[in-house]
Amino acid sequence: MCNSEAAELSSLKPQLDELGVSLYAVVKEDIGTEIQNFRPYFNGEIFIDEKRCFYGPRERKMGLLAFLRLGVWMNGLRAFKNGFLGNVFGEGFVLGGVFVIGAGQQGVLLEHREMEFGDKVNILDVLKAARKVQTELVFGEVM
């Protein structure tokens, strides 16, 4: 998740708090002050998944050819114009995503997987999915 997307998602924090929905980030590494530098943009709890279990059995990556894609350059330019600078340390080729995961048996309510670097989720879709999260146990439900 890039800093600009983290800031956009964090702008939803008051509404998410009202709904009783938590905001989390799962990152794959912490090189130097990477997470410390990310915290001003992300207003939720941050977890490190060094073994990359959360990233699934098959990581989705973009190689160096990604820099030949117009969309990648446009996404980078958009972030730069909005005052966000990238992080050039670390692995850098694994694509990220945004998920809204419901309680209990609800499962995944929204799944956005980056198709290329900087491919951001629509935050209105995130809010719409968050409104579907059941925050109270339904009588007889086993969690």
Disulfide bonds with the S-S distance in Angstrom:
none
